[in-house]
Amino acid sequence: MGNNHEASRKPRLAILKTGSTYPSLKARFGDFDHWFIRGLGPGLDITVVNVAAGESPGHPEQWDGIVVTGSPAMVTSREEWSELTATWLARAVDLQVPLLGVCYGHQLLAHALGGEVGYHPKGRESGTFTVDRLDAAQSDPLLGHIPRQFKAQLTHRQSVLKLPEQAVLLACNSFEPHQAFRIGPNAWGVQFHPEFTDEVMTAYLEVQAPDLEQEHLDARALMSAVTPAPEASGLLARFAELLRLQQLDQPRI
């Protein structure tokens, strides 16, 4: 009877919030956690844990799944909250709790497991770009369902410069060699932003325009090239589906 109750319970998902968006975007669209909640969809019991503000996510085994957001912070700053979160993520991976790290979360996951993070040698990648799914992703539970080439929203200056030894590279593009990876059966990092809509991406570019021009990037051209990226955005709903399927197979107490 306990197992039946457990199977009918919504999967418990922790969103580890590692920062906030620009104030002007927050006023228009809400903050990072709102975007993830919308993309993940219904059917989950979601708790937002603001690790950047010192909140604790407890023990990884409390959760059926974990999502780690992006952040204006830099992994290389090695802030105390970030390093504590990295240690916690390594423990979650050991326990095989399903995990998805996005942008900063992707980089922090790589750092936590022995990879190298730093500024991308070619500078910033910001806008809508094509990402290539690799052959290694063909049977991947999360990325195996999407086309070999897909559009994604991106904005980052730091990158995973070297993957952890045990990582499987799943996606890349001409600018960024490490767009997605998996460690173990169910821990993923994606450099791109599945939680971004095209409206959010355009708003980012508008805020960044002065910096982009200083960096010899054409902000207007980048804005005009923004398109929806449904295949990338669909990864959040797919991750939620994997949590529900896992709960049916292996109920946790």
C-alpha positions as CSV (number, residue, x, y, z in Angstrom):
1,M,0.0,0.0,0.0
2,G,2.9,2.3,0.7
3,N,4.3,1.7,-2.7
4,N,0.9,2.4,-4.4
5,H,0.7,5.7,-2.5
6,E,4.3,6.5,-3.5
7,A,3.7,5.7,-7.2
8,S,0.7,8.1,-7.2
9,R,2.7,10.9,-5.6
10,K,4.0,13.7,-7.8
11,P,7.8,13.5,-8.3
12,R,9.6,15.9,-5.9
13,L,11.8,18.3,-7.9
14,A,14.3,20.8,-6.5
15,I,15.1,23.9,-8.6
16,L,18.5,25.1,-7.3
17,K,18.3,28.8,-8.1
18,T,21.9,30.2,-8.6
19,G,21.0,33.8,-9.3
20,S,18.5,36.2,-10.9
21,T,18.0,37.7,-14.3
22,Y,18.3,41.4,-15.2
23,P,15.9,43.5,-13.2
24,S,14.1,44.8,-16.3
25,L,13.5,41.2,-17.5
26,K,12.4,40.1,-14.1
27,A,9.7,42.8,-14.1
28,R,8.4,41.7,-17.5
29,F,8.8,37.9,-17.5
30,G,9.5,36.8,-13.9
31,D,12.7,35.2,-12.7
32,F,14.7,32.1,-13.8
33,D,12.6,29.7,-11.6
34,H,9.3,30.9,-13.2
35,W,10.7,30.1,-16.6
36,F,11.7,26.6,-15.6
37,I,8.4,25.9,-13.8
38,R,6.5,26.9,-17.0
39,G,8.8,24.7,-19.2
40,L,8.6,21.7,-16.9
41,G,4.8,21.7,-16.9
42,P,2.3,20.2,-14.5
43,G,2.6,17.0,-12.6
44,L,5.6,17.8,-10.4
45,D,5.9,18.8,-6.8
46,I,8.4,21.7,-7.3
47,T,10.5,23.4,-4.6
48,V,12.7,26.4,-5.4
49,V,15.9,26.5,-3.3
50,N,17.8,29.7,-3.6
51,V,21.3,28.3,-3.0
52,A,22.9,31.7,-4.1
53,A,21.1,33.2,-1.1
54,G,22.4,30.5,1.2
55,E,19.3,28.2,1.3
56,S,20.0,24.5,1.7
57,P,18.5,21.8,-0.5
58,G,18.9,19.3,2.3
59,H,20.0,15.8,1.3
60,P,20.0,14.8,-2.4
61,E,17.9,11.7,-1.6
62,Q,15.0,13.9,-0.6
63,W,14.4,14.7,-4.3
64,D,13.2,12.7,-7.3
65,G,14.9,15.2,-9.6
66,I,17.1,18.3,-9.5
67,V,17.4,21.3,-11.9
68,V,20.2,23.8,-11.6
69,T,19.5,27.2,-13.2
70,G,21.7,29.7,-15.0
71,S,23.3,32.6,-13.1
72,P,25.0,36.0,-13.7
73,A,27.8,34.6,-11.4
74,M,30.9,32.9,-12.7
75,V,31.8,29.4,-11.7
76,T,35.5,30.5,-11.6
77,S,34.8,33.0,-8.8
78,R,34.5,29.9,-6.5
79,E,32.0,31.6,-4.3
80,E,31.2,29.7,-1.1
81,W,27.6,28.9,-2.0
82,S,28.7,27.7,-5.4
83,E,31.4,25.4,-4.1
84,L,29.0,24.0,-1.5
85,T,26.5,23.4,-4.3
86,A,29.1,21.7,-6.5
87,T,29.9,19.2,-3.6
88,W,26.2,18.6,-3.2
89,L,25.8,17.9,-6.9
90,A,28.6,15.4,-7.0
91,R,26.8,13.6,-4.2
92,A,23.5,13.7,-6.1
93,V,25.3,12.2,-9.2
94,D,26.8,9.4,-7.0
95,L,23.2,8.6,-5.8
96,Q,21.9,8.7,-9.4
97,V,19.3,11.3,-8.6
98,P,18.1,12.6,-12.1
99,L,19.7,16.0,-12.6
100,L,19.7,18.7,-15.3
101,G,22.2,21.7,-15.1
102,V,21.6,24.6,-17.4
103,C,24.3,27.2,-18.4
104,Y,25.8,28.0,-15.0
105,G,24.3,24.7,-13.8
106,H,26.0,22.8,-16.7
107,Q,29.3,24.4,-15.9
108,L,29.0,23.8,-12.2
109,L,28.2,20.1,-12.8
110,A,31.3,19.7,-14.9
111,H,33.4,21.6,-12.3
112,A,31.9,19.4,-9.5
113,L,33.0,16.2,-11.3
114,G,36.6,17.2,-12.2
115,G,36.0,19.2,-15.5
116,E,37.5,22.6,-16.2
117,V,35.5,25.8,-16.6
118,G,36.6,29.2,-17.8
119,Y,36.1,32.1,-20.2
120,H,35.5,30.9,-23.7
121,P,38.6,31.8,-25.8
122,K,36.4,33.4,-28.5
123,G,34.3,35.5,-26.2
124,R,30.5,35.6,-25.8
125,E,27.9,33.5,-27.5
126,S,24.5,35.2,-27.3
127,G,21.4,34.7,-29.5
128,T,19.6,31.9,-31.3
129,F,22.1,29.3,-32.8
130,T,22.0,25.9,-34.3
131,V,23.3,23.0,-32.1
132,D,24.3,19.6,-33.5
133,R,23.3,16.5,-31.6
134,L,26.0,13.9,-31.8
135,D,25.7,10.1,-32.5
136,A,26.4,9.4,-28.8
137,A,23.0,11.1,-28.1
138,Q,21.0,8.8,-30.4
139,S,20.0,6.5,-27.5
140,D,20.2,9.2,-24.8
141,P,17.0,9.3,-22.7
142,L,16.9,13.1,-22.7
143,L,18.4,14.2,-26.0
144,G,17.7,11.1,-28.2
145,H,14.3,12.4,-29.2
146,I,15.4,15.7,-30.8
147,P,16.6,16.3,-34.4
148,R,20.3,16.1,-35.3
149,Q,20.3,19.8,-35.8
150,F,18.1,22.1,-33.6
151,K,17.9,25.7,-32.7
152,A,18.7,26.8,-29.1
153,Q,18.8,30.1,-27.1
154,L,22.3,30.9,-25.7
155,T,24.0,33.5,-23.7
156,H,27.3,32.8,-21.9
157,R,30.8,34.0,-21.6
158,Q,32.2,31.1,-19.6
159,S,32.1,27.5,-20.9
160,V,33.1,23.9,-20.0
161,L,36.7,24.0,-21.4
162,K,37.3,20.4,-20.5
163,L,34.7,17.7,-19.7
164,P,35.0,15.4,-16.7
165,E,36.7,12.2,-17.7
166,Q,33.5,10.1,-17.3
167,A,31.3,12.5,-19.3
168,V,29.6,11.5,-22.6
169,L,29.5,14.5,-25.0
170,L,26.0,14.7,-26.6
171,A,25.9,18.0,-28.5
172,C,28.2,20.8,-29.9
173,N,28.2,23.6,-32.4
174,S,30.8,25.5,-34.4
175,F,31.4,28.0,-31.5
176,E,31.0,25.8,-28.4
177,P,32.4,22.2,-28.4
178,H,30.5,21.2,-25.2
179,Q,26.9,22.1,-25.6
180,A,25.5,19.1,-23.8
181,F,26.9,16.1,-21.9
182,R,25.7,13.3,-19.6
183,I,27.4,11.7,-16.6
184,G,26.2,8.3,-15.5
185,P,22.7,7.3,-16.4
186,N,20.8,10.5,-15.6
187,A,22.8,13.6,-14.9
188,W,22.9,16.1,-17.8
189,G,24.4,19.5,-18.5
190,V,23.3,21.8,-21.3
191,Q,25.0,25.1,-22.1
192,F,22.0,26.4,-24.0
193,H,18.8,27.7,-22.3
194,P,15.7,25.4,-22.8
195,E,13.8,27.7,-20.4
196,F,14.2,30.8,-22.6
197,T,11.4,31.9,-25.0
198,D,12.3,33.9,-28.1
199,E,10.9,37.0,-26.3
200,V,13.3,36.4,-23.4
201,M,16.2,35.9,-25.8
202,T,15.5,39.2,-27.6
203,A,15.2,41.0,-24.3
204,Y,18.6,39.7,-23.2
205,L,20.2,40.9,-26.4
206,E,18.5,44.4,-26.0
207,V,20.1,44.7,-22.5
208,Q,23.4,43.3,-23.7
209,A,23.5,45.5,-26.9
210,P,26.1,48.0,-25.6
211,D,28.5,45.2,-24.5
212,L,27.9,43.2,-27.7
213,E,28.9,46.3,-29.8
214,Q,32.0,46.8,-27.7
215,E,32.9,43.1,-28.3
216,H,32.5,43.7,-32.1
217,L,29.2,41.7,-32.3
218,D,26.3,43.0,-34.3
219,A,23.5,43.3,-31.7
220,R,20.9,44.2,-34.3
221,A,21.7,41.2,-36.5
222,L,21.7,38.9,-33.5
223,M,18.2,40.2,-32.5
224,S,16.8,39.8,-36.0
225,A,18.1,36.2,-36.1
226,V,16.2,35.2,-32.9
227,T,13.6,32.5,-33.6
228,P,11.7,30.1,-31.4
229,A,13.6,27.0,-30.3
230,P,10.9,24.4,-29.6
231,E,13.2,21.3,-29.7
232,A,15.5,22.7,-27.1
233,S,12.7,24.0,-25.0
234,G,11.0,20.6,-25.1
235,L,13.9,19.1,-23.1
236,L,12.3,20.5,-19.9
237,A,9.0,18.6,-20.4
238,R,11.0,15.5,-21.4
239,F,13.0,15.7,-18.2
240,A,9.8,16.0,-16.2
241,E,8.5,12.9,-18.1
242,L,11.6,10.9,-17.2
243,L,11.0,11.7,-13.6
244,R,7.4,10.5,-13.8
245,L,8.5,7.3,-15.6
246,Q,11.3,6.6,-13.1
247,Q,8.8,7.0,-10.2
248,L,6.6,4.3,-11.8
249,D,9.5,2.0,-12.2
250,Q,11.3,2.6,-8.9
251,P,9.2,4.3,-6.3
252,R,11.2,6.2,-3.7
253,I,10.1,6.5,-0.1
